[in-house]
């Protein structure tokens, strides 16, 4: 029987590329004040063109406006409005816009079926190198976000960025921190294992993360993370041999597939058809999924449950291995 590999049919909306962080490897940001924000009118036009095209997830991915900026509230309200717009047009929003306050996360839960934030690496050494000018990359700040997501029962995606100056022991510590948070709250849907891939817009040239080491990280992740956390590999950042080896090692999701990888614009996403062809040498079956996994449906606000169920009906029944809720998640529903 073929093994199931999932992906999310997705489209990315970027409210703004401006960001107060200056990570040396970033191919996304522009300086604050140097970017016009995406208007709701333009966003509506884009999304209307996607209706009936099989797109399920709208990823709201933004550069970060400083928490003390006079524009912060306008930025947050704009993100909230984009999520509402996506829902009104029949899509399911997933927001990843950097660290938020507890109250901001609680509000966005009302209009998002899931949310995310890359943990990257929790070693503080990177604050002296690639994150020297990136205040929101302080490890404790990002760990706090993951903990708050658990307290708020937000289905959550996080991940590791690999090849930015960390060590194998750092991988182990970061994975251990994710595992501990999930064992407490049961809220981590996926962990992305993202190999650094040099781009043309980054401030400092860095080497690509070696494919052989990515396979090692997949094996380590499967060893250290609870079995109900899915491992995700970005298929546009690896070659075919590495992709198949990562799947054999325990990664079973390929993330959001859409027209553009905004974080890695030099590496175009494959189409679903070309991705399925890449999987043919192995015993793999590619299947679309929603941005919220079935075991978390009961965590969703009531207004989000109907559109989620409608999409589930379109895709058919979820795979059997997804139907059992994580133990902690189930306990919370009974409490």
C-alpha positions as CSV (number, residue, x, y, z in Angstrom):
1,X,0.0,0.0,0.0
2,X,1.4,3.5,-0.9
3,X,2.5,5.7,1.9
4,X,0.7,9.0,2.3
5,X,2.6,12.3,1.7
6,X,0.6,15.5,2.2
7,X,0.8,19.1,1.0
8,X,-1.3,22.2,1.4
9,X,-2.6,23.8,-1.8
10,X,-1.8,27.4,-0.8
11,X,-1.4,31.0,-1.8
12,X,0.7,33.6,0.1
13,X,-0.5,37.1,0.8
14,X,2.2,39.5,2.1
15,X,0.8,42.5,3.9
16,X,4.2,44.1,3.9
17,X,7.8,43.2,3.3
18,X,9.1,45.9,5.7
19,X,10.8,44.4,8.8
20,X,12.7,45.8,11.7
21,X,14.9,42.7,11.9
22,X,18.0,42.4,9.8
23,X,18.9,38.7,9.7
24,X,22.0,38.3,7.5
25,X,20.5,35.4,5.5
26,X,17.1,37.0,4.7
27,X,15.8,37.3,1.1
28,X,12.4,38.7,2.1
29,X,12.7,42.0,4.0
30,X,12.9,45.6,3.1
31,X,13.7,48.5,5.4
32,X,10.8,50.0,7.4
33,X,8.9,52.7,5.5
34,X,10.3,51.4,2.1
35,X,7.3,49.2,1.2
36,X,3.7,50.1,0.4
37,X,1.3,47.8,2.2
38,X,-0.9,45.3,0.3
39,X,-4.4,46.9,0.0
40,X,-7.5,45.0,0.8
41,X,-8.8,45.8,-2.7
42,X,-5.7,44.2,-4.4
43,X,-5.9,41.2,-2.0
44,X,-9.5,40.7,-2.9
45,X,-8.8,40.8,-6.6
46,X,-6.0,38.2,-6.2
47,X,-8.1,35.9,-4.0
48,X,-11.2,36.1,-6.3
49,X,-9.0,34.8,-9.2
50,X,-8.1,31.8,-7.0
51,X,-11.7,30.7,-6.3
52,X,-12.5,27.4,-7.9
53,X,-8.7,26.7,-8.5
54,X,-8.3,24.2,-5.7
55,X,-6.5,26.6,-3.3
56,X,-7.4,25.9,0.3
57,X,-4.8,27.8,2.5
58,X,-4.1,31.5,2.4
59,X,-0.8,32.0,4.2
60,X,-0.6,35.5,5.7
61,X,3.1,36.1,5.8
62,X,4.5,39.5,6.9
63,X,7.5,41.4,7.7
64,X,7.5,42.6,11.3
65,X,6.5,46.0,12.5
66,X,8.2,46.9,15.8
67,X,5.9,46.3,18.9
68,X,6.5,49.9,19.9
69,X,5.9,51.4,16.5
70,X,3.0,53.8,16.0
71,X,2.1,51.7,13.0
72,X,1.9,48.4,15.0
73,X,-1.9,48.6,15.6
74,X,-2.7,49.5,12.0
75,X,-0.4,46.6,10.9
76,X,-2.2,44.1,13.2
77,X,-5.7,45.3,12.2
78,X,-4.7,45.0,8.5
79,X,-3.6,41.4,9.1
80,X,-6.9,40.6,10.8
81,X,-8.8,42.1,7.9
82,X,-6.9,40.0,5.4
83,X,-7.8,36.9,7.4
84,X,-11.5,37.9,7.4
85,X,-11.4,38.5,3.7
86,X,-9.8,35.1,3.0
87,X,-12.6,33.5,5.1
88,X,-15.3,35.4,3.4
89,X,-14.1,34.2,0.0
90,X,-14.0,30.5,1.1
91,X,-10.4,30.0,2.0
92,X,-8.7,29.0,5.3
93,X,-6.2,31.5,6.7
94,X,-2.9,30.5,8.4
95,X,-0.9,33.5,9.8
96,X,2.8,33.7,10.4
97,X,3.9,37.3,11.1
98,X,6.5,37.0,13.8
99,X,6.1,37.3,17.6
100,X,2.8,38.6,18.8
101,X,1.4,39.7,22.1
102,X,-0.8,37.2,24.0
103,X,-3.9,39.4,23.2
104,X,-2.9,39.6,19.5
105,X,-2.6,35.8,19.3
106,X,-6.0,35.4,21.0
107,X,-7.7,37.8,18.5
108,X,-6.1,36.1,15.5
109,X,-7.3,32.7,16.7
110,X,-10.8,33.9,15.9
111,X,-10.0,34.2,12.1
112,X,-7.3,31.6,11.7
113,X,-7.6,27.8,11.5
114,X,-3.9,27.5,12.5
115,X,-0.9,29.8,13.0
116,X,2.9,29.5,12.9
117,X,6.3,30.8,13.9
118,X,9.7,29.4,13.1
119,X,11.7,28.7,16.3
120,X,14.8,28.5,14.0
121,X,17.4,27.7,16.7
122,X,17.4,28.3,20.4
123,X,21.1,28.8,20.9
124,X,21.8,32.4,22.0
125,X,25.1,32.3,20.1
126,X,23.3,33.3,16.9
127,X,22.5,36.7,18.6
128,X,26.2,37.5,18.1
129,X,26.2,36.6,14.4
130,X,23.2,36.1,12.0
131,X,20.7,37.6,14.5
132,X,22.9,40.4,15.8
133,X,20.4,42.9,14.4
134,X,17.2,40.9,14.9
135,X,15.6,41.7,18.2
136,X,12.6,39.4,17.7
137,X,14.9,36.4,17.2
138,X,15.7,36.2,20.9
139,X,15.1,32.5,21.7
140,X,13.1,33.0,24.9
141,X,10.7,35.4,23.1
142,X,10.0,32.8,20.4
143,X,9.6,30.0,22.9
144,X,7.1,32.2,24.8
145,X,5.1,32.4,21.5
146,X,4.9,28.6,21.3
147,X,3.9,28.3,24.9
148,X,1.1,31.0,24.5
149,X,-0.1,29.2,21.4
150,X,-0.5,26.1,23.5
151,X,-2.3,27.9,26.3
152,X,-4.7,29.4,23.7
153,X,-5.2,26.0,22.0
154,X,-4.0,27.3,18.6
155,X,-3.0,24.5,16.2
156,X,0.6,25.5,15.5
157,X,3.4,25.0,13.0
158,X,7.0,25.7,14.0
159,X,10.4,24.6,12.7
160,X,14.2,24.7,12.5
161,X,16.3,26.8,10.1
162,X,19.4,24.7,9.4
163,X,22.8,25.9,8.4
164,X,22.9,29.4,10.0
165,X,25.8,28.7,12.3
166,X,24.3,26.2,14.7
167,X,25.7,22.8,15.7
168,X,24.2,19.3,15.8
169,X,23.8,19.7,19.6
170,X,21.8,22.9,18.9
171,X,19.4,20.9,16.7
172,X,18.9,18.4,19.6
173,X,18.3,21.2,22.1
174,X,15.8,23.0,19.8
175,X,13.9,19.8,19.0
176,X,13.8,19.0,22.7
177,X,12.3,22.4,23.5
178,X,9.6,21.8,20.9
179,X,8.9,18.3,22.2
180,X,8.5,19.6,25.8
181,X,6.1,22.3,24.8
182,X,4.0,19.8,22.8
183,X,3.9,17.3,25.6
184,X,2.5,20.1,27.8
185,X,0.0,21.5,25.4
186,X,-0.4,19.0,22.5
187,X,-0.6,21.8,19.9
188,X,2.3,21.4,17.5
189,X,0.9,20.1,14.2
190,X,4.1,20.2,12.2
191,X,7.8,20.9,12.5
192,X,9.4,22.3,9.3
193,X,13.1,21.3,8.7
194,X,14.2,24.1,6.4
195,X,17.7,23.9,5.0
196,X,19.3,27.3,4.4
197,X,19.5,27.9,0.7
198,X,21.5,30.9,-0.5
199,X,19.6,33.6,-2.3
200,X,20.4,36.7,-4.3
201,X,19.1,39.2,-1.8
202,X,20.7,38.2,1.4
203,X,23.1,40.5,3.2
204,X,25.9,37.9,3.6
205,X,26.7,34.9,1.4
206,X,26.3,31.6,3.2
207,X,26.8,28.0,2.1
208,X,23.8,25.8,1.5
209,X,23.0,23.2,4.1
210,X,24.3,19.8,3.0
211,X,21.6,17.3,1.9
212,X,23.2,14.5,3.9
213,X,22.9,16.5,7.1
214,X,19.3,17.2,6.4
215,X,18.6,13.5,6.3
216,X,20.4,13.3,9.7
217,X,18.2,16.0,11.1
218,X,15.1,14.2,9.9
219,X,16.2,11.0,11.7
220,X,17.0,13.0,14.9
221,X,13.7,14.8,14.8
222,X,11.8,11.6,14.4
223,X,13.7,10.2,17.4
224,X,13.1,13.2,19.7
225,X,9.7,14.5,18.7
226,X,6.4,12.9,19.7
227,X,5.0,10.7,16.9
228,X,1.9,12.8,16.4
229,X,4.0,15.8,15.2
230,X,4.4,15.7,11.4
231,X,7.8,16.5,9.9
232,X,7.8,18.8,6.9
233,X,10.4,19.2,4.1
234,X,10.3,22.1,1.6
235,X,10.5,20.3,-1.7
236,X,11.8,23.3,-3.6
237,X,14.9,23.4,-1.4
238,X,16.1,19.8,-1.9
239,X,17.0,17.6,-4.9
240,X,15.0,14.4,-5.7
241,X,17.4,12.0,-4.0
242,X,17.4,14.0,-0.8
243,X,13.6,14.4,-0.8
244,X,13.1,10.7,-1.1
245,X,15.6,9.9,1.6
246,X,14.0,12.4,3.9
247,X,10.6,10.7,3.3
248,X,12.1,7.3,4.1
249,X,13.6,8.8,7.3
250,X,10.2,10.0,8.5
251,X,9.2,13.3,6.9
252,X,5.6,13.0,5.6
253,X,4.6,16.5,4.6
254,X,5.8,19.0,1.9
255,X,4.2,22.1,3.2
256,X,2.3,24.8,1.3
257,X,2.6,24.6,-2.5
258,X,1.8,27.8,-4.4
259,X,3.1,30.1,-7.1
260,X,5.9,31.7,-5.1
261,X,8.1,30.8,-2.1
262,X,8.2,34.3,-0.6
263,X,10.9,33.4,1.9
264,X,13.1,31.7,-0.8
265,X,12.1,33.5,-4.0
266,X,15.1,32.1,-5.9
267,X,13.7,28.6,-5.5
268,X,10.3,28.2,-7.2
269,X,7.7,25.9,-5.8
270,X,7.0,22.8,-7.9
271,X,3.5,22.2,-9.1
272,X,1.5,19.4,-7.5
273,X,1.8,17.4,-10.7
274,X,5.6,17.7,-10.9
275,X,5.8,16.9,-7.3
276,X,3.8,13.7,-7.7
277,X,6.2,12.8,-10.5
278,X,9.2,13.3,-8.3
279,X,7.7,10.9,-5.8
280,X,7.1,8.1,-8.3
281,X,10.4,6.3,-7.7
282,X,9.2,5.6,-4.1
283,X,6.0,4.1,-2.9
284,X,4.4,7.4,-2.1
285,X,1.0,8.9,-2.7
286,X,0.6,12.7,-2.7
287,X,-2.6,14.0,-1.2
288,X,-3.8,17.6,-0.4
289,X,-4.6,18.6,3.1
290,X,-6.1,21.5,5.1
291,X,-3.9,23.9,7.1
292,X,-5.5,22.5,10.3
293,X,-5.1,18.8,11.1
294,X,-8.4,16.9,11.9
295,X,-7.5,16.2,15.5
296,X,-7.6,19.9,16.2
297,X,-11.0,20.7,14.6
298,X,-12.6,20.9,18.1
299,X,-10.2,23.6,19.1
300,X,-11.5,26.0,16.5
301,X,-14.0,28.8,17.2
302,X,-17.5,27.8,16.2
303,X,-17.5,30.2,13.2
304,X,-14.5,28.4,11.7
305,X,-15.8,24.8,12.0
306,X,-18.3,24.9,9.2
307,X,-15.8,26.1,6.5
308,X,-13.3,23.6,7.7
309,X,-15.8,20.8,7.5
310,X,-16.9,21.9,4.0
311,X,-13.3,21.5,2.9
312,X,-13.0,18.2,4.6
313,X,-16.1,17.0,2.7
314,X,-14.5,18.1,-0.6
315,X,-11.3,16.2,0.1
316,X,-13.0,13.1,1.6
317,X,-12.3,11.4,4.9
318,X,-9.0,12.1,6.6
319,X,-6.4,9.3,6.7
320,X,-6.9,6.8,9.5
321,X,-3.7,7.8,11.2
322,X,-5.0,11.3,11.7
323,X,-8.3,10.5,13.3
324,X,-6.9,9.9,16.8
325,X,-6.4,13.1,18.7
326,X,-3.2,13.6,20.7
327,X,-3.7,12.5,24.3
328,X,-3.2,15.9,25.7
329,X,-5.5,17.5,23.2
330,X,-8.2,15.0,24.0
331,X,-7.7,15.6,27.8
332,X,-8.2,19.3,27.3
333,X,-11.5,18.7,25.5
334,X,-12.7,16.7,28.5
335,X,-11.6,19.3,31.1
